[in-house]
Amino acid sequence: QYKFRDLTIEELKNVSKTYPNFTFSMNTYTFKDGSQKDLLNFSGTVPVKYGNSYNIPICLWLLDSHPFAPPICFLKPTANMGISVGKHVDARGRIYLPYLQNWSHPKSTLIGLIKEMIAKFEEELPLYSLSSSDAARQSELLSYIAKITEGETDLKSRSKTGGKNEGCFNKITVVGAGDLGIACVLAVAAKDVADKVVLLDLSEGAAKGGTMDLEIFAVPNVEISKDFSASADSKVVVLTVNSLGNAQTYLDVIQSNVDLFRGIIPAVSHYSQNAVLLVASHPVEVMTFVSWKLSSFPKSRVIGVGANLDSERFQYILTNLLKAEVLAKDAWVIGEQGEDKVPSWTSCNVVANQTEAMAARNSREKVANRAMEVLKGKGQRSWSVGLSVADLTDSILKDKRKVHSVSTLAKGCCNINSEVFLSLPCILGTSGVIEMVRLEEDPLVQEKLQSSAGSIHDLQQQLKL
């Protein structure tokens, strides 16, 4: 079955000599797409010094193209161990290392991989000891993680974590305690959208800055926590986090965000399995796609803030500044956030003949261009995005069936064949996107959307999910 059997056996012999505690077996591994394959795997503990000496349990799966493909690596914590989510480990215990990303035979070996694993774990210990009550909760989470690994997750089942949060009817969680996260909390509180708001502060150390001020002035119905379990049974989970690493290129910046999301999305998805994920992190189109892939939620329940703020401003400018009331209700900003966004309409007025239709189109384009010029001067500050998030959350929690321009899976729209998220007018309710509103056909708009889809898809293909 293994294409390079002799090379693989030689590698395993070397591992056995260096780490005699490892045990080897052949088991069925289920990939994310549901496909299965019988693979060699070995598990055991590696010694790590972090003040004291620890034995960290791991499990490595070897693909049938080994050693020309890197293994799939997991932590294997016992029920009294908790996973410390970090840059090298996600909430499922999956291990990500530069050694794996840069794997190249014969330079890369299993012994070399384990040595780097030990070195990284000594910088940031991946496991911690749980109290007895935490251990029971962790045991449930480990069971869930095992089902993910085996492809058996029932995402429709209700979260059993319950506890003190069961009484909350409309609860939302904001992930990230930066300026944007705090702006979202304050906007939601000001609009009285939710019964309870949880702010997940994932930064290291004690609460400081904005989170400390929230605690000092005791904003009603707001809880600040560093524990993912505090988000349990949320109706909406808002993602505002962005990596602040030392990335050199735009692709590196996005990859840092992807690495960050790998440790967040599985955890919040576990504790709020029926939630709508609302992504406000950058770039919103790509990070909404990443959230969809990592959560395994249906596409309707993973949306990005997209062009909602731009659309609301666009309609306001048309109505209040340019006095074009007839156009405003059907006018939207769609596509990609940033300079490539475009104005569009969801309906048009019926005119008597082709000449009048052309005149109406020209008039509409002129007023739209004027509105877009005004729109260019409006930046997107944290508080304005926070108000937009509160607006979207209100429509979802109260099942308003209101139309918003949000990032949604655009495949099948405007002849787009790739899995990319773009802002399009959608009806929102408690289950997220209920229906996509049909756009007026415009070849120029379709061309711009297809161009955005192509560039976003090319970028996504370069990311390591």
C-alpha positions in Angstrom: 0.0 0.0 0.0 2.8 2.4 0.8 4.6 3.5 -2.4 8.0 3.9 -0.7 7.7 1.0 1.8 11.4 0.5 2.4 12.1 4.2 3.1 9.1 4.3 5.5 10.2 1.2 7.4 13.7 2.7 7.8 12.2 5.9 9.2 10.1 4.0 11.7 13.1 2.0 12.8 15.0 5.2 13.6 12.0 6.5 15.5 11.7 3.3 17.5 15.4 3.4 18.5 15.3 7.0 19.6 11.8 6.9 21.3 11.2 3.3 22.4 7.9 4.2 24.1 6.1 4.8 20.7 3.7 2.2 19.6 2.9 1.6 15.9 -0.4 0.4 14.3 -2.5 0.6 11.1 -5.8 2.4 11.5 -8.4 4.1 9.4 -8.0 7.9 9.0 -10.9 10.0 7.9 -10.0 13.2 6.0 -12.0 16.5 6.1 -13.8 15.6 2.8 -15.1 12.3 4.4 -12.8 10.0 2.4 -11.0 7.3 4.4 -7.7 5.5 4.1 -5.9 2.9 6.2 -2.7 4.6 7.4 0.3 3.8 9.5 0.4 5.8 12.7 2.5 5.9 15.9 1.8 7.4 19.3 3.7 8.0 22.5 5.1 10.8 24.5 8.0 13.2 23.9 10.0 14.8 26.7 9.6 18.5 27.1 11.3 20.8 29.7 9.2 23.8 30.6 10.4 24.7 34.1 9.7 21.1 35.1 9.9 18.0 32.8 6.7 16.9 31.0 5.8 14.0 28.8 3.6 15.3 26.0 1.4 12.7 24.3 1.3 12.9 20.5 0.1 10.8 17.5 1.5 11.0 14.0 -0.2 9.6 10.9 1.9 8.7 7.8 0.4 9.3 4.4 0.9 6.5 1.8 3.3 8.8 -0.1 5.7 9.1 2.9 8.4 10.2 3.2 7.7 12.6 0.3 4.6 14.0 2.1 4.6 15.3 5.7 2.7 13.4 8.4 -0.5 14.6 10.0 0.2 15.4 13.7 -2.0 15.6 16.7 -1.7 16.0 20.5 -3.4 13.2 22.3 -4.3 14.7 25.7 -5.8 12.6 28.5 -9.1 13.6 30.1 -7.2 15.6 32.8 -5.3 17.7 30.3 -6.4 20.8 28.5 -5.1 22.0 25.1 -3.4 25.4 25.1 -4.4 26.8 21.7 -1.5 28.7 20.2 0.3 29.4 17.0 1.4 25.7 16.7 -1.7 23.9 18.0 -5.4 24.4 17.3 -8.4 23.6 19.5 -8.6 20.0 18.0 -5.0 19.3 19.0 -3.8 19.4 15.4 -0.1 20.4 15.3 1.2 22.9 12.8 5.0 23.6 12.5 7.3 25.3 10.0 9.0 21.9 9.6 5.8 20.4 8.3 5.1 23.3 5.9 8.6 23.1 4.5 8.8 19.3 4.4 11.2 18.0 1.7 12.7 14.5 1.5 15.4 13.6 2.2 16.2 16.7 4.2 13.0 16.3 6.3 12.8 13.2 8.6 10.5 12.0 11.4 13.3 12.4 13.9 13.9 16.0 12.8 10.2 16.7 13.0 9.9 15.3 16.6 13.0 17.4 17.6 11.4 20.6 16.3 8.1 19.6 18.0 9.9 19.3 21.3 11.7 22.7 20.7 8.5 24.5 20.0 6.7 22.9 22.9 9.5 24.1 25.2 8.8 27.6 24.0 5.0 27.3 24.4 3.7 24.3 26.4 0.7 22.9 24.4 -1.1 21.2 27.3 -2.1 22.1 30.9 -3.5 20.3 33.9 -7.3 20.6 34.4 -9.2 20.7 37.7 -11.7 17.8 38.2 -14.6 19.9 37.0 -12.7 21.1 34.0 -11.6 17.6 33.2 -15.2 16.5 32.9 -15.9 19.3 30.4 -12.6 18.6 28.6 -13.6 14.9 28.3 -16.7 15.9 26.4 -14.7 18.2 24.2 -12.1 15.5 23.5 -15.0 13.2 22.5 -16.2 15.8 20.1 -12.7 16.3 18.7 -12.4 12.6 18.1 -15.6 12.6 16.1 -14.2 15.5 14.0 -11.1 13.4 13.3 -13.3 10.4 12.4 -15.7 12.5 10.3 -18.7 11.8 12.5 -19.5 15.2 13.9 -23.2 16.0 14.2 -23.3 19.7 13.8 -27.0 19.8 14.3 -26.9 18.4 17.8 -27.5 20.9 20.6 -24.5 21.9 22.8 -24.6 20.1 26.2 -22.4 22.6 28.0 -25.3 24.5 29.3 -24.7 25.6 32.8 -25.1 29.2 33.7 -25.7 30.2 30.1 -28.9 28.2 29.6 -31.2 31.0 30.6 -30.0 33.4 27.9 -32.3 33.6 24.9 -30.5 36.0 22.7 -26.8 35.7 23.4 -23.9 36.7 21.2 -20.2 36.3 21.6 -17.6 38.7 20.2 -14.2 37.1 19.7 -11.3 39.5 20.1 -10.9 42.4 22.6 -9.2 44.9 20.3 -10.7 48.2 19.3 -13.1 46.6 16.9 -14.2 43.9 19.3 -14.9 46.5 22.0 -16.7 48.7 19.5 -19.0 45.8 18.5 -19.8 45.1 22.2 -20.6 48.7 22.9 -22.7 49.1 19.7 -24.7 45.9 20.4 -25.2 47.0 24.0 -26.3 50.5 22.9 -28.9 49.1 20.5 -30.1 46.6 23.1 -29.8 43.8 20.5 -29.0 40.9 22.8 -29.9 39.6 26.3 -26.2 38.9 26.9 -22.9 39.7 25.2 -19.7 37.7 25.9 -16.4 39.3 25.0 -13.7 36.6 24.5 -10.4 38.2 25.3 -7.8 35.9 23.8 -4.8 38.2 24.5 -2.2 37.0 27.0 -2.0 38.4 30.6 -4.6 40.2 32.7 -7.3 42.3 31.3 -6.1 45.8 30.4 -7.0 48.7 28.2 -10.5 48.6 26.9 -11.5 45.4 28.6 -10.4 46.8 32.0 -12.6 49.9 31.3 -15.5 47.6 30.5 -15.1 45.9 33.8 -14.6 49.2 35.7 -17.8 50.8 34.4 -19.8 47.6 34.4 -21.6 47.7 31.1 -24.9 45.8 31.6 -25.2 42.2 30.4 -21.6 42.1 29.2 -19.3 39.3 30.4 -15.5 39.3 29.7 -13.9 35.9 29.6 -10.8 34.1 28.3 -12.6 30.7 28.3 -14.2 29.5 25.1 -16.9 27.7 27.2 -18.3 31.1 28.1 -19.5 31.4 24.5 -21.7 28.3 24.9 -25.1 28.5 23.1 -24.5 31.9 21.4 -26.9 32.7 18.6 -24.3 34.8 16.8 -20.5 34.7 17.1 -18.7 37.7 15.8 -15.1 37.3 14.7 -13.0 40.5 15.0 -9.5 39.1 15.7 -6.6 39.9 13.4 -3.0 38.6 13.8 -0.4 41.2 14.8 2.6 39.1 13.7 5.7 40.2 11.9 4.6 39.0 8.5 6.6 40.4 5.6 4.1 40.0 2.7 0.3 40.4 2.3 0.1 36.6 1.9 2.0 36.1 5.1 -0.4 38.5 6.9 -3.4 36.5 5.7 -1.7 33.1 6.5 -1.1 34.4 10.1 -4.8 35.1 10.4 -5.6 31.7 9.1 -3.3 30.1 11.7 -5.1 32.2 14.3 -8.5 31.1 13.2 -7.5 27.4 13.2 -7.3 27.7 17.0 -10.6 29.6 17.3 -13.2 28.4 14.9 -13.4 24.7 16.0 -13.7 25.8 19.6 -16.5 28.3 19.1 -18.2 26.0 16.7 -18.2 23.3 19.3 -19.8 25.4 22.1 -22.3 27.1 19.8 -23.2 24.5 17.2 -26.3 26.4 15.9 -24.8 29.8 15.8 -24.4 32.2 12.9 -20.7 33.1 12.4 -20.3 36.8 11.5 -16.8 37.6 10.3 -15.4 41.1 10.6 -11.7 40.1 10.4 -9.5 41.1 7.4 -9.6 40.4 4.5 -13.3 39.7 5.2 -13.9 37.6 2.0 -11.0 35.3 2.6 -11.5 35.0 6.4 -15.2 34.2 5.9 -14.2 31.4 3.5 -11.7 30.1 6.1 -14.4 30.2 8.8 -16.8 28.3 6.6 -14.2 25.6 5.9 -12.9 25.3 9.5 -16.4 25.2 11.1 -18.1 22.8 8.6 -21.2 25.0 9.1 -23.7 25.3 6.2 -22.9 28.3 4.0 -26.0 30.1 5.1 -24.7 30.4 8.7 -21.2 31.8 7.8 -21.3 35.4 6.6 -19.0 38.4 6.5 -19.8 42.0 7.3 -18.8 42.7 3.7 -20.3 45.8 2.2 -23.1 46.3 4.6 -21.7 49.6 6.0 -20.9 50.8 2.4 -24.4 50.0 1.2 -26.1 51.7 4.1 -24.0 54.8 3.5 -24.6 54.6 -0.3 -28.4 54.5 0.2 -28.1 57.4 2.7 -26.1 59.5 0.3 -28.5 58.9 -2.5 -31.5 59.8 -0.4 -30.3 62.6 1.8 -27.5 64.2 -0.1 -28.4 63.7 -3.7 -32.2 63.5 -3.1 -32.5 60.4 -5.3 -35.2 58.6 -3.3 -36.5 56.4 -6.1 -33.0 54.7 -6.6 -32.0 54.4 -3.0 -34.1 51.4 -1.9 -32.8 49.3 -4.8 -29.2 50.5 -4.6 -26.4 48.3 -3.2 -22.6 48.2 -2.9 -21.5 44.7 -3.8 -18.4 42.6 -4.5 -15.1 42.9 -2.8 -14.4 45.2 0.2 -12.1 48.0 -0.7 -11.5 49.8 -4.0 -13.0 47.0 -6.1 -16.5 47.3 -4.7 -19.2 48.3 -7.3 -22.7 49.8 -7.1 -25.6 47.7 -8.4 -29.4 47.4 -8.3 -31.8 44.7 -7.4 -34.6 46.1 -9.6 -35.2 48.7 -12.2 -38.2 50.9 -13.2 -40.2 49.8 -16.2 -39.9 52.3 -19.1 -41.9 52.6 -22.3 -39.2 52.1 -24.9 -35.5 51.5 -25.4 -34.6 55.2 -25.7 -36.2 55.9 -22.3 -34.5 52.8 -20.8 -31.1 54.1 -22.0 -31.7 57.6 -20.6 -32.8 56.1 -17.3 -29.7 53.9 -17.1 -27.4 56.9 -17.9 -29.1 59.1 -15.3 -28.8 56.3 -12.7 -25.1 55.7 -13.5 -24.3 59.4 -13.1 -26.0 59.7 -9.7 -24.3 56.4 -8.6 -20.9 57.7 -9.6 -21.5 60.9 -7.6 -22.6 58.8 -4.6 -19.5 56.6 -4.9 -17.2 59.6 -5.0 -18.8 60.9 -1.7 -18.4 57.4 -0.3 -14.7 57.3 -1.0 -14.1 60.0 1.6 -15.7 57.9 4.4 -13.3 55.7 6.2 -14.3 52.6 8.2 -13.4 53.2 11.8 -13.8 50.7 14.5 -17.0 52.3 15.9 -18.6 52.6 12.5 -17.9 48.9 11.7 -19.2 48.1 15.2 -22.5 49.8 14.4 -22.7 47.8 11.2 -22.1 44.6 13.1 -24.9 45.6 15.6 -27.2 46.2 12.6 -26.6 42.8 11.2 -26.8 41.1 14.5 -30.2 42.8 15.1 -31.6 41.5 11.8 -30.4 37.9 12.6 -31.5 37.7 16.3 -34.9 39.3 15.6 -35.5 37.4 12.4 -36.2 40.7 10.6 -35.9 39.3 7.0 -34.1 42.5 6.1 -31.9 42.8 3.0 -28.2 43.4 3.7 -25.1 43.4 1.4 -23.0 40.7 3.2 -20.2 38.4 2.2 -21.8 35.1 1.2 -20.8 32.1 -0.9 -21.0 33.5 -4.5 -20.5 30.2 -6.4 -23.3 30.0 -9.0 -23.9 33.7 -9.1 -22.9 35.8 -12.1 -21.2 32.7 -13.7 -18.8 32.4 -10.7 -17.7 28.7 -10.4 -15.2 28.9 -7.6 -15.8 28.8 -3.8 -15.3 32.5 -2.9 -17.3 34.8 -0.7 -18.4 38.2 -2.1 -20.8 40.8 -0.8 -24.3 40.3 -2.4 -27.8 41.5 -1.2 -29.2 38.8 1.0 -32.2 38.4 3.2 -31.1 37.7 6.8 -32.9 35.9 9.6 -32.2 33.6 12.6 -30.6 31.0 10.3 -28.3 33.5 8.6 -28.8 33.9 4.9 -32.3 33.0 4.0 -32.2 34.0 0.3 -30.0 35.8 -2.0 -31.8 38.7 -3.8 -31.6 38.7 -7.5 -29.4 41.5 -9.0 -30.3 43.4 -12.2 -28.2 42.0 -15.0 -25.4 44.3 -15.9 -22.4 42.9 -18.0 -20.0 45.4 -16.5 -20.9 44.5 -12.9 -20.7 40.8 -13.6 -17.3 41.3 -15.2 -16.0 43.1 -12.1 -17.5 40.4 -9.8 -15.9 37.6 -11.8 -12.5 39.5 -11.7 -12.8 39.8 -7.9 -13.7 36.2 -7.6 -10.7 35.1 -9.7 -8.2 37.1 -7.6 -9.7 36.0 -4.3 -9.7 32.3 -5.4 -6.0 32.6 -6.6 -5.1 34.0 -3.1 -7.0 31.3 -1.3 -5.2 28.6 -3.3 -1.9 29.8 -1.8 -3.1 29.5 1.8 -2.4 26.5 4.1 -5.7 25.6 5.8 
